[in-house]
Amino acid sequence: MLTPIFSNPRKRGLILVLACALGAPVSALHAQTVDEQLRAMREEIQRLRQEVDSLREELHQRPPAAAQKEVAAATAAPVQPQAGVAVAPQLSAEQALTPEEAIPLLQAQVAEHAQTKVESNSKLPVRIFGTLLTQAFFNSHDVNWLDNPNVVNVRPMDIAPGSLGLSLRQSRLGAVVDGPRVGPFRARGFVAVDFLGSNLSFQGSDLLGVPRLLYGYVRLEGQKTSLEVGQDQMMLAPRNPTSLAAFAFPELYRSGNLYLYAPQVRVERKVEVGGRSELVAMAGVLAPIGQYGNYSTSEYSPGERAVSPAVQSRVAWRSRPEAPAEATAWEFGLSGHYGRERFLTDRMESWAVASDFDVRRGRLGLGGEMFVGRNLASLGGGVGQSGKAFGGFVEGRVKATSRLGFNTGFGTDRMFDVRSLLQPLGRNSGLFANTIFQFTPELAGSVEYRWISTVPLAGQPRRNGHFDVVVAYSF
């Protein structure tokens, strides 16, 4: 039960909103990707915490007599009940709390509504979240990953095409740790894993789930500036299509959608532009990035042998998160990447420039990205090969009801440096369409069809039809 502390209704509402935000399921699935949900939730919690901190400072700065008078008036004033919200009994003026007593009580109430059930050795709040994703799939041809394919393989002559199976490898588990304040920053830790770490051929199945680290970082979040150290999605081309079936690797990966988790150190800065938009700039250093292959004579990748880290940056112009719900939400970004790789015979540079956009208005949404670069195999470009390539994707979304959504998109990745490099593949394209239904905030279902076309430089195109039925339960 929340005890009224402030006389200002906006401040009382802030406490209720913060408590609900901290208690909400981290991995609730809506018609957007999990990465977008995590980014939006992180920004909203940061904003709410900053407002609570400013209210705390305001109480400390006020004279004790004035603060006691305000608290007494707040506890004596009647509170209008709201639908679905229980109101605590009112305190008398003699029971009014001083600011020194009110602040710890407020913190205890927020912690209570966060419903933290796990305790760490450091006594810091820990929240466990996850998504159990059960996926039934069918492929009409031979592909690289049966449950989440992105390239069509050459079919051996003595094997019938196609596959059918059931997998839970794209399920996720994770934890969020709320840390202490460090000067003007608030520390926070985040870790998440899935089970797509390897395809093992023993024990009768190559769909045996092996844990794989997705996220694992510590953030110092300030009002305008944040510092992050650890593994996160790269800054280059962060936009991803909407899908439950493509959970471990995003939809249209290697068909125009660049994507990678990488250890990194990055700095983010927000600058308000006008009253309803802001600029978000980030830059950082990433671990050496390079694709493993038959050319490797050791366990090191070409990126690690180059003895040179990669660098990335992104600048985005977007609408403010606190803009009215009925307003159009939009974001336009420009990002870049530079790294080096050393092979057995030579040393090559890896670079990319990408643009991305996303617009949402009412029930409709449109998003996508475009890129051009060289040696982007480890980032999902160039159809997993070295050389120059360009590509991109576009996605359309329709929110039919509050629970039902339809999404479709197309992407392509093309090599254009084929005269100087002998490459087996020239183009890889993908088309998808899905529907996602939210039975409850925790339970979602999806049906999806994905078409993939892999075109070699010599020979006939290879095509695959991939069909998915997905049930996802988030906690």
N, C-alpha and C positions, 0 to 999 in steps of 0.2 A: 504494500500500500504506500502510495506517495504522500508524504506530509507536505502541505503547502508551505513554501518558504518565502517566495517572492510575491509582492503585490501586483507586479506587472504581469498580465496574462501571457504576453509573449515569452517571458522568461519561464513561466510555469510550463508552457507548451514545449519549450526547448528541452526541458528535463524529460518530459514524456517521450518526445521524438528520439532523444539520445538513448533512452533506455530501450525503446523498441528497436532501434537500429543495432544496438550492441547485442540484443537478444535474438535477432533474426537469423535464420539459417544462412551460413556463408555461401553455400553452394546451391541455393534455390535456382531452378532452371526456368528461364523465360526464353523468348524468341531472340536470343543473342548468345554469343559465345561465352564460355566460362571466363576466359581472359578478360573480356570486356566487363563482365560482372565484377570481377575482382578489382579491376581498375576503378570502376565507378563507386564500388563500396568503400574502397580505400580513400578516395577523395571526399566522399560524404562524411565518413567517420572523422576524418581529419578536420573538416570544416566545423562539425558539431563540437569536437573537443576544444577547438580554438575558441569557440563562443563560450563554452563553460569556463575555460581558463580566464577569459576576459571578465566574466561575471564574478569569478572568485577574486580577481584583482580589484574589481570595483568595490566589493564588500570590504576588503582589507583597507582600502584607501579612505573609506567613509569614516567620519567620527563615530565612536562607539555609541553615543547617545542617539544619533540619527539612525544608525543601523538597527539598534534595538527598537526604536519607534517604528521603523518600516516593517521589521519582522513581526512585531506585535500586531500591527494593522493587518498584515497579510494573514496571520493565523486567526484573527478575529473575523475577517471578512468571509462571507459565505462563498462556496465554490459551486458553480453551476455544473451539475453532473452531465456527462457526455455518454452517448450510446456505447455500451461495451466497456466503459472505464469506471472502475470502482473508486469512490472518493473516501478518503480517510476522515475520521472524526476530527472536528476543528479543535484547536488548542485555545485555551483561554489566554488572556494577556499575561497572567502570572506564569504560564507555562511557555511563553515565547522564548525562542532560542537566541543566543548571541551569535554574531557572525563566526566566532571561533568554534561554537558548537554546531552551527548549521552546515559549515563546509564539510566536516567529516561525515555528518549524517547524509548529505547529498551524495558523497562518494560511495557510502555504503549502500544507498538506495540504487544507484546506477549499477554497482557490482551485483546487487541482488537480482535486478532485472536482466543482467547479462547471462544469468543462469550458468555460471562457470562451475563445472563439476569436476574438473581435473586440476590438480595442484602440482606445480613443479618444485624442484629442490630450492629454487630461489624465491618461492612463494609468490611468483608473478602469475597473473591470470592466464590460463591456457584454454583455448577453445578448439575442440576436435570437430572436423567436418569431413564430409566425403560424399561420393556418388557411386552407388552400385549400378553399373550399366551392363545389362544383359542384352546381347545382340545376336539375332539369327540372321545369317547372310547366305547369299547365293551369287556365284560368279559363273559367267558363261564361257570364260577363257582362262588361261593361266596368267597369274598376276604375281607381283612381288610380295604383297602382304594380303593374305586371304580375307581378313576381317576389315581391313582399311586400306585397300589398294590405291596406288597412284600411277603405276606403270604396268603395261601389258607385256608379259614375257613371251619369248619364242616357245611354242609348244613342241615338245618332243614327239616324233612321229609315232612312237609306240604307246603313247598315253592319250586316253580320251580327254577332251577339254572339259573345263568346268569344275566347280567345287561347291559344297554345301556344308555348313557348320554352325556351331553355337559357341560364342566366346564371351568372356567377362574381362579380357585383358585391358580394356580401356577404362575400367573402374579406377577411381581416384580416392586417396586418403590424404589428409593433411591436418595441419595445426597452425593456429595463430597465437602468438605470445605477445601480450601487451607489456612493454618494458617501462622503465622509469623515464623521467624527464632528464635531458642532458642539455643544460642551458636553455636556449629558446626552442629546442627540438624535443620531440617525444620519440623514444625508441620503440621499435616494433619488429618482431620476427615472424617469418612465414616460411612454411615448408609444405611441399605436396609431392606425392609420387603416384605413378600409375604402374601397370604390370605388362608393359610392352617392351621390356628391356632386351629381349632376345627371342629368336626362334630356335627352339631346341628340338632336335629330331628324335631324341630317345623317349622312352616311356609311351610310345605309341601315338604321340601327337606333337605337331610342331606349333601348337597354339598354347603351350604351357606358359603361364604367366610368370614373368621374372620382374621384380621391382625395378623401376627406373626413376631416377630423380628428375623432376620437372622444375620445381621452384625450391629455392633454399637461400633466403637472403635476410639481411637486417637493414631496416630503413630508419633514418633519422628524419622525421617529418616536421618541418616548420610551417609557418603561415604562408610563406611564399617560396621557400627554398627547401629542397629535400636531397639527402645523400643516401645512396643505396650501394651495398656491398654484398655480392653473392651471385647466385644463378637466377636469371629471369629471362623472359622473352627478349630477344634483341630489339634494339630501337629502330632498326631498318624495317620499313613497310609493316607496321604492326596490325593492319586491318585483316580480319579473317571472316569468311562467310559463316552463316548461321547453320548449325547442324548438330544433332546428337549422335549420328552415326560416325562422323569424323571427329572423334573426341581426343584421341592421343596425338594425331597429326591433323591439322585443319583441312577442311574441304578445299579442293583444287591445289593442294600441295604438289609441286612439280608440274602444275598446269597453269602457271602464272601467279601463284601465291608463294612468296618467299616467307620462310619461317625457320626459327632456330631458338633453342634454349642454350644460353651460354653464360659461363662465369664472367662477371663484369664489375666494374666500379663506375658509377655514373652520378651526375649531378643534374637536378631538375630545378627549373625556375619558372614561376608564373608571374605574368605582368598583365594587369587589368587594362583593357582597351575599351574606352567608353564605359557604359554602365551594364551592358549585356553580353560582352565578349571578352576573351582573354587570349594572350599568347602563352604557349607552353613550350619552353626550349629545354632540350636535354642533350648532354654530350658525355661520352665515357670511353673507357678503355676496356676491351674484351680480351679474353684468353685467345691465344693464337688459334685460328680457325683453318681447318684443312680437311679434305676428304681422304679417308683411308682407302687403300686400293692395293692391287697386286704389285705396284711399283715400290711398295714400302719394304725395306729390308730389315726393319726393326719394328718395335711396338709404337714408335712415334708416328704422328701424322705429319704430312708435308707442312702444315701450319706450325707445328711445334718445332720442326727441324729448321724452320726459317729464322728462329730466335728473334721474333718480332711480333708484338701484340697487334691486334686489330683495333681500329678506332671507328666509332659510329656517332652520328648526331641526328637530331630531328627537331624541326620547328613546326608547330601546329597552331592554327588560328581556329578557335572554337567558341560556341556559345557557352555562357556561364552555366555551371551545373545547377545553380539555384534559380534559373530562369523559370517562368510559369510553365506548368505542364502542357498547356494548350499551345505554347509557342513552338516555332520550328527549332529543332535541335540540329546542329551541324558542326562539322569539323573538317578542316582541310590541312593536310600535312605534307612536308617535303623532308626527305631523309637521305643520308648518304653513308657509305661504307668504304673502308680501305684496309687491306691486309696484304700479307705476302705468304707465298708457299715455296718451298724448296724441294724439288724432286731429285732423282738420282743424277740427272744430266744438266739441269738448269734451274733457274729461280724465276718465278712468275709472280706478277702482281694480281691481286683480287680487288675489284672495285665495283661499286654499284651506286646508282642514283634512282630514287623511287619517289613517287607521289601517291597519295592516298586521299580518299574523301568518304564522308558518310553524312547523309541527310535524312532526317526523320520528321515527318509532318503528319499528325493524326495517326491513322492506321497504316500509312504507307512509309516505306523506307527504301533507300537506294545507297549502295556503297561499292567500293572497289579500289584498285590500285594498279599502277603501271610501273615497270622498271626496265632498266637497261644496264648491262654490266658485263664483266669478264671473270671467268673462273669462279662461278657461283654454285658449284656442285654441293658444297656443304650447307648452303643456304636454301637449297631447293630450286635453284635456277639452272638453266642449261641442260635440263633433263638429266641431272646427275653427272654432267661431263664438264671437262675444261673447254675453254673457248668463249667467244663472245655470244651473248644471247639477249633477247628482249622478250617481254611478255606482260601479262596482266590479267585481271579478271574484273567482272562486274556482277553485282548481285542485286536482286529486287526482293522486297519483303512486303507482305500484306498481313496485317493483324485483323483477321475476320471478326473475332470476338476477344474478350479479355483472356480466354483460355486457348483459342485456336489460332494458329498462324501458318502461313504458307510462304515458302522461300524457294527461289530458283536462281541459278547463276551459270555463267560460262567463263572459262579461262583457257589461256593457251601460252605455251612457252616454246620459243623458236630459236634455233642456232642460226647465226648469220656469218660465222667465220669458218666456213666449211672447206674453203680452198686450201688454207694453210694447215688445217688440222684434220686428220683422218678420224672422223667420229662415226659411231654406228647409228646414232639417232639424230634426226633432224628436227622433229616437232613432237610435242606431247600436248594434247588438249583434253579438257574435261567439261562435262555438262551435268548438272544435278538439279533435282527437284525434290522437295520434302514437305511434309506437314508435321507440325509439332502440336500436341494437345496436352494441356496442363490439367490433369485430373484433380490434383491438389497442389498446394505450394511445394510439396515434397515429391510428388509422383508425376512423372511425365512420360508420354509415349510418342513414338515417331515412326513414320514409314517413309523410306527414301529410295529413289532410284538414281544411280550414277552411271554415266556413260563415259568411257575412257578410250581415247584413240592415240596410239603410239606409232609414229611414222618413222621408219629407218631411212637412211639415205639411199640404201639400195634394198629393194625387196618390197613386199606388199605391206600395207598398213595392218596393224594388229589392233583389234577392238575388243572391249570387254563390257558386258552389261552387269552391273553390280546392284543387287537388291537387298535392302535392310529392313528389318523390323526390330525396333529398339524399345526397351523399357528401362527407365532410369529413376532410381529412388535416391533422393538427397537427404542428408541428415546433418 
